[in-house]
Amino acid sequence: MVRKFLLSIFSILFLTSAAGAQVKIGLYLPMTGSAAAMGQMVWEGVQVAHQLEPQILGQKVTLALADTRSDKIDAANAVSRLIEKDKVAAIIGEVISSDTLAGVPIAERAGIPNISPTATNPLVTQNRKYAFRACFVDDLQGRVAGRFARETLKAGRAAVLIDQAQDYCVGLANFFMAEFKRRGGEIVSVSYIHTGDQDFTAQISAFKRKNPDLIYAPNYYAENALLAKQLKDLGMKTPILTGDGAQVPELLSIGGPAVEGMYFTAHFHREGAITELGKKFLKAYESTYNKQLDAFAALGGECYFLLAHAINKTGSLQGMKIAQALADIKDFPGITGIITMGPDHNPIKPVVVLKVEKGKFAYQTTIKP
């Protein structure tokens, strides 16, 4: 009788616990500040992925969002808060490489997997057990940009404008310059700016004196939009090639006609959604937000699905087991294509090239590494 009573109590406690069980995933994203547009798009993508797969291990998934305010210190504090207060099993973020580099060491020490949708600096995951990314890395993107500049754009002389406040911009520029020169090109001028700068007259004047075939500006959308406008105002028609950090709608709204013809190396274009998950996600996103799916939202959703896949595969919420399952991912049919996690937890995937045409990001080509 006592045994039956204890079993009944145990069953009630187990069912109550199971009913209230949940998987907590934390996010640290720039919802305000200079990178807010990117953070908000990633957040939209994660929410759509969550709607499509609201449970992991048969348990409800709860999302905990912390705003980094586009700041390194706030990013570090956000990760600490997600781990210590919210008790998350895994983390998605950040968007900017510099801010991600501030957050991943904290997650690493705590043994919590941290996957970034768009932080492309190689140092983010280098020699770390718990740091991952859903995007390609700067060395790959920079090399592809240098190759595209020489082979497709036929540029022989390039000027480079670098936002030295951002690790992403500095890294991408260095990889581009090395590949461009390796392929016989000449870097005729290198100038620097800081995030938030408004006047690029001095840098443009330096470029005009060197008469480059191409300006490589691997900076974020606000600075690139202003650069394009000021180049046009000063009568310089040199084409601009940039990176994934500028592929946001705000570039078009800020830059207007001046950004027509700007080229990008990018992670995704809706025309490239070829997997079943990619098509399903695209339809859900565009019906939810009534706008076209962009790369940042796609990569945000990608992070969620990669974590869900890893947790379901390992059947555990232990950080070490989740990290191992992420590292073992091979031929996963994700939103942005087939993904295999390579060395240093960097996905092996192709690079898309886009161009601004008639006020839209138009697909140009896909380049395999």
C-alpha positions as CSV (number, residue, x, y, z in Angstrom):
1,M,0.0,0.0,0.0
2,V,2.8,2.4,1.0
3,R,4.7,1.4,-2.2
4,K,1.7,2.2,-4.4
5,F,1.2,5.5,-2.6
6,L,4.8,6.5,-3.1
7,L,4.6,5.4,-6.8
8,S,1.5,7.6,-7.2
9,I,3.2,10.6,-5.7
10,F,6.3,10.0,-7.8
11,S,4.1,9.8,-11.0
12,I,2.3,13.1,-10.1
13,L,5.6,14.9,-9.5
14,F,7.1,13.5,-12.7
15,L,4.1,14.6,-14.8
16,T,4.1,18.0,-13.2
17,S,7.8,18.5,-13.8
18,A,7.4,17.3,-17.4
19,A,4.5,19.6,-18.0
20,G,6.6,22.5,-16.8
21,A,9.8,21.5,-18.5
22,Q,11.3,23.8,-21.1
23,V,14.4,24.4,-23.1
24,K,15.8,27.9,-22.8
25,I,17.7,29.4,-25.6
26,G,19.3,32.8,-25.1
27,L,20.0,35.5,-27.6
28,Y,22.3,38.5,-27.4
29,L,21.6,40.8,-30.3
30,P,21.9,44.5,-31.1
31,M,18.3,45.6,-30.9
32,T,19.4,49.2,-30.5
33,G,22.5,51.2,-31.6
34,S,24.4,51.3,-34.8
35,A,23.8,47.6,-35.8
36,A,20.2,47.5,-34.7
37,A,18.9,46.8,-38.2
38,M,20.9,43.6,-38.4
39,G,20.0,42.5,-34.9
40,Q,16.3,43.0,-35.6
41,M,16.4,40.9,-38.8
42,V,18.1,38.1,-37.0
43,W,15.5,38.2,-34.2
44,E,12.7,38.0,-36.8
45,G,14.3,34.9,-38.3
46,V,14.8,33.2,-35.0
47,Q,11.1,33.8,-34.1
48,V,9.9,32.3,-37.4
49,A,12.1,29.2,-36.8
50,H,10.7,29.0,-33.3
51,Q,7.2,29.1,-34.7
52,L,8.0,26.3,-37.1
53,E,9.7,24.1,-34.4
54,P,8.4,25.2,-31.0
55,Q,9.6,22.1,-29.2
56,I,13.0,20.5,-28.7
57,L,13.2,17.1,-27.0
58,G,9.5,17.2,-26.7
59,Q,9.7,20.3,-24.5
60,K,8.6,23.8,-25.0
61,V,11.3,26.2,-26.2
62,T,11.6,29.6,-24.5
63,L,13.6,32.4,-26.0
64,A,15.4,34.9,-23.8
65,L,16.5,38.0,-25.6
66,A,19.1,40.5,-24.3
67,D,19.9,43.8,-26.1
68,T,23.7,44.4,-26.6
69,R,23.0,48.0,-27.7
70,S,25.7,47.4,-30.4
71,D,28.3,47.6,-27.7
72,K,31.1,45.2,-26.6
73,I,30.7,45.8,-22.9
74,D,26.9,45.4,-23.1
75,A,27.4,42.2,-25.2
76,A,29.6,40.7,-22.5
77,N,27.1,41.6,-19.8
78,A,24.3,40.2,-21.8
79,V,26.0,36.8,-22.1
80,S,26.7,36.7,-18.4
81,R,23.0,37.6,-17.6
82,L,21.7,34.9,-20.0
83,I,23.9,32.3,-18.3
84,E,23.6,33.3,-14.7
85,K,20.0,34.6,-14.5
86,D,18.1,33.0,-17.4
87,K,20.0,29.6,-17.1
88,V,20.0,29.1,-20.9
89,A,21.1,25.8,-22.4
90,A,22.6,27.5,-25.5
91,I,23.1,31.0,-26.9
92,I,22.6,32.6,-30.3
93,G,24.6,35.8,-31.0
94,E,26.0,38.2,-31.5
95,V,25.8,39.8,-35.0
96,I,29.0,41.9,-35.1
97,S,32.3,40.2,-34.8
98,S,33.7,42.6,-32.2
99,D,30.7,42.2,-29.9
100,T,30.7,38.4,-30.4
101,L,34.4,38.3,-29.4
102,A,33.4,40.0,-26.2
103,G,30.7,37.4,-25.5
104,V,32.1,34.0,-26.5
105,P,34.9,33.8,-23.9
106,I,32.2,34.1,-21.2
107,A,30.1,31.3,-22.7
108,E,33.3,29.2,-23.3
109,R,34.2,29.4,-19.6
110,A,30.6,28.4,-18.6
111,G,30.5,25.5,-21.1
112,I,27.5,26.9,-22.9
113,P,27.4,26.6,-26.7
114,N,27.3,29.9,-28.5
115,I,26.4,30.1,-32.2
116,S,26.6,33.4,-34.1
117,P,24.5,33.9,-37.2
118,T,26.8,36.5,-38.9
119,A,30.1,37.0,-36.9
120,T,32.6,36.2,-39.7
121,N,36.0,37.0,-37.9
122,P,38.0,33.7,-37.7
123,L,39.0,34.5,-34.1
124,V,35.3,34.1,-32.9
125,T,35.6,30.3,-33.0
126,Q,39.3,29.7,-33.2
127,N,40.6,27.2,-30.6
128,R,37.2,27.2,-28.8
129,K,35.1,24.2,-27.8
130,Y,31.8,25.9,-27.5
131,A,31.8,28.7,-30.2
132,F,30.2,28.1,-33.5
133,R,28.8,30.1,-36.4
134,A,26.2,29.6,-39.2
135,C,28.0,31.9,-41.7
136,F,31.2,31.6,-43.6
137,V,34.3,33.3,-42.3
138,D,36.2,36.5,-43.3
139,D,39.1,34.7,-44.8
140,L,36.8,32.8,-47.2
141,Q,34.7,35.8,-48.0
142,G,37.7,38.1,-48.5
143,R,39.4,35.6,-50.8
144,V,36.2,35.2,-52.9
145,A,35.9,39.0,-53.0
146,G,39.5,39.3,-54.3
147,R,38.9,36.6,-56.8
148,F,35.6,38.2,-58.0
149,A,37.2,41.6,-58.3
150,R,40.0,40.3,-60.5
151,E,38.2,37.6,-62.6
152,T,34.7,39.1,-63.0
153,L,35.1,42.9,-62.5
154,K,38.5,42.8,-64.2
155,A,39.8,45.3,-61.6
156,G,43.6,45.9,-61.6
157,R,43.8,48.8,-59.2
158,A,41.8,48.8,-56.0
159,A,41.4,51.4,-53.2
160,V,40.3,50.1,-49.8
161,L,38.3,51.9,-47.1
162,I,38.4,50.3,-43.7
163,D,36.3,50.9,-40.5
164,Q,39.1,50.3,-38.0
165,A,36.7,50.3,-35.1
166,Q,35.3,46.9,-36.3
167,D,37.3,43.7,-36.2
168,Y,35.0,42.4,-39.0
169,C,36.0,45.2,-41.4
170,V,39.7,45.1,-40.6
171,G,39.8,41.3,-41.1
172,L,37.8,41.2,-44.3
173,A,39.9,44.0,-45.8
174,N,43.2,42.2,-45.0
175,F,42.0,39.0,-46.6
176,F,40.8,40.8,-49.7
177,M,44.0,42.7,-50.2
178,A,46.1,39.6,-49.9
179,E,44.1,37.7,-52.5
180,F,43.8,40.7,-54.8
181,K,47.5,41.1,-54.8
182,R,48.1,37.4,-55.1
183,R,46.1,37.4,-58.3
184,G,48.2,40.3,-59.8
185,G,46.1,43.3,-58.6
186,E,47.5,46.4,-57.0
187,I,46.3,48.1,-53.9
188,V,46.8,51.8,-54.7
189,S,45.3,53.4,-51.6
190,V,44.2,52.4,-48.1
191,S,42.1,54.8,-45.9
192,Y,40.5,54.4,-42.5
193,I,37.2,55.5,-40.9
194,H,35.5,54.9,-37.5
195,T,31.9,53.7,-37.0
196,G,29.6,56.7,-37.0
197,D,31.8,58.9,-39.2
198,Q,29.7,61.1,-41.5
199,D,32.3,62.9,-43.7
200,F,34.5,60.9,-46.0
201,T,35.7,63.8,-48.1
202,A,39.4,63.3,-47.2
203,Q,39.3,59.6,-48.0
204,I,37.6,60.1,-51.3
205,S,40.0,62.8,-52.3
206,A,42.9,60.4,-51.6
207,F,41.2,57.8,-53.8
208,K,40.6,60.2,-56.7
209,R,44.3,61.0,-56.9
210,K,45.0,57.3,-57.4
211,N,42.3,56.6,-59.9
212,P,41.4,53.1,-58.9
213,D,39.2,50.6,-60.9
214,L,37.4,49.6,-57.7
215,I,36.8,50.7,-54.2
216,Y,36.6,47.8,-51.7
217,A,34.7,49.0,-48.6
218,P,34.0,46.0,-46.3
219,N,32.0,48.1,-43.8
220,Y,28.5,48.2,-42.4
221,Y,25.5,49.6,-44.2
222,A,25.3,53.2,-42.7
223,E,28.9,54.1,-43.6
224,N,28.7,52.5,-47.0
225,A,25.5,54.3,-47.9
226,L,27.1,57.6,-47.0
227,L,30.2,56.7,-48.9
228,A,28.2,56.0,-52.0
229,K,26.3,59.3,-51.8
230,Q,29.5,61.3,-51.2
231,L,31.3,59.6,-54.1
232,K,28.5,60.6,-56.4
233,D,28.4,64.1,-55.0
234,L,32.2,64.5,-55.7
235,G,31.8,63.1,-59.2
236,M,33.6,59.7,-58.7
237,K,31.9,56.8,-60.5
238,T,34.2,54.0,-59.3
239,P,32.3,50.8,-58.5
240,I,32.1,49.7,-54.9
241,L,32.5,46.1,-53.7
242,T,31.5,45.3,-50.1
243,G,30.7,42.5,-47.7
244,D,27.7,40.9,-46.1
245,G,27.5,43.5,-43.3
246,A,26.0,46.0,-45.8
247,Q,23.3,43.8,-47.1
248,V,20.4,45.3,-45.2
249,P,17.3,47.4,-46.5
250,E,18.6,50.5,-44.6
251,L,21.5,50.7,-47.1
252,L,18.9,51.2,-49.8
253,S,16.8,53.7,-47.9
254,I,19.8,55.7,-46.7
255,G,21.8,55.6,-49.9
256,G,19.0,55.8,-52.4
257,P,20.1,56.0,-56.1
258,A,23.7,56.4,-55.0
259,V,24.1,52.7,-54.1
260,E,22.9,51.5,-57.5
261,G,25.6,49.1,-58.9
262,M,27.1,48.3,-55.5
263,Y,28.4,44.7,-55.3
264,F,28.3,42.4,-52.3
265,T,29.6,39.1,-51.2
266,A,26.7,37.6,-49.3
267,H,25.5,34.6,-47.3
268,F,22.1,34.1,-48.9
269,H,19.6,35.2,-51.5
270,R,16.0,34.0,-51.5
271,E,16.5,32.6,-55.0
272,G,19.0,30.2,-53.5
273,A,16.5,28.6,-51.1
274,I,16.7,25.1,-52.6
275,T,16.2,22.8,-49.6
276,E,12.8,21.7,-48.2
277,L,13.5,23.6,-45.0
278,G,14.7,26.7,-46.9
279,K,11.5,26.8,-49.0
280,K,9.3,26.2,-45.9
281,F,11.1,28.9,-43.9
282,L,11.0,31.4,-46.8
283,K,7.2,30.9,-47.1
284,A,6.6,31.3,-43.4
285,Y,8.9,34.3,-43.0
286,E,7.4,36.2,-46.0
287,S,3.8,35.5,-45.0
288,T,4.6,36.6,-41.4
289,Y,6.4,39.8,-42.2
290,N,5.0,40.6,-45.6
291,K,8.5,41.3,-47.0
292,Q,11.3,39.3,-48.8
293,L,13.5,37.1,-46.7
294,D,17.0,38.5,-46.2
295,A,20.3,36.9,-45.3
296,F,20.3,38.1,-41.7
297,A,16.9,36.6,-41.0
298,A,17.8,33.4,-42.8
299,L,21.0,33.0,-40.7
300,G,19.1,33.7,-37.5
301,G,16.7,30.9,-38.4
302,E,19.6,28.7,-39.4
303,C,21.2,29.1,-35.9
304,Y,17.9,28.0,-34.3
305,F,17.5,24.9,-36.5
306,L,21.2,23.9,-36.1
307,L,20.8,24.1,-32.3
308,A,17.5,22.2,-32.4
309,H,19.1,19.5,-34.6
310,A,22.1,19.1,-32.3
311,I,20.1,19.0,-29.1
312,N,17.6,16.5,-30.5
313,K,20.4,14.3,-31.8
314,T,22.3,14.2,-28.5
315,G,19.1,14.0,-26.4
316,S,20.7,16.2,-23.8
317,L,20.9,19.8,-22.6
318,Q,24.5,19.4,-21.4
319,G,26.6,22.0,-23.0
320,M,29.5,19.6,-23.8
321,K,27.1,17.1,-25.6
322,I,25.4,19.9,-27.5
323,A,28.7,21.3,-28.7
324,Q,29.9,17.9,-29.8
325,A,26.7,17.4,-31.8
326,L,27.1,20.8,-33.5
327,A,30.7,19.9,-34.4
328,D,29.6,16.6,-35.9
329,I,27.0,18.2,-38.2
330,K,27.4,16.9,-41.8
331,D,25.3,17.6,-44.9
332,F,22.5,19.3,-42.8
333,P,19.8,20.6,-45.2
334,G,19.6,24.1,-43.8
335,I,17.9,27.3,-44.9
336,T,21.0,28.6,-46.7
337,G,21.9,25.3,-48.2
338,I,23.7,22.1,-47.3
339,I,25.9,22.6,-44.2
340,T,28.8,20.7,-42.9
341,M,30.6,22.0,-39.8
342,G,34.3,22.3,-40.7
343,P,37.5,23.0,-38.8
344,D,37.3,25.5,-36.0
345,H,33.5,25.1,-36.2
346,N,33.2,27.1,-39.5
347,P,30.5,25.9,-41.9
348,I,31.7,24.9,-45.3
349,K,29.4,26.6,-47.8
350,P,29.4,28.7,-51.0
351,V,29.4,32.5,-51.3
352,V,26.7,34.4,-53.1
353,V,27.4,37.6,-55.0
354,L,24.7,40.3,-55.2
355,K,24.3,43.7,-56.8
356,V,22.0,46.6,-56.2
357,E,19.8,46.9,-59.2
358,K,16.7,49.1,-59.4
359,G,16.6,49.5,-55.6
360,K,16.8,45.8,-54.9
361,F,19.5,43.2,-54.0
362,A,19.8,41.2,-57.2
363,Y,21.4,37.8,-57.4
364,Q,24.5,37.7,-59.6
365,T,26.3,34.4,-59.1
366,T,27.4,31.8,-56.6
367,I,31.1,31.1,-56.0
368,K,32.3,27.9,-54.5
369,P,35.3,28.1,-52.2
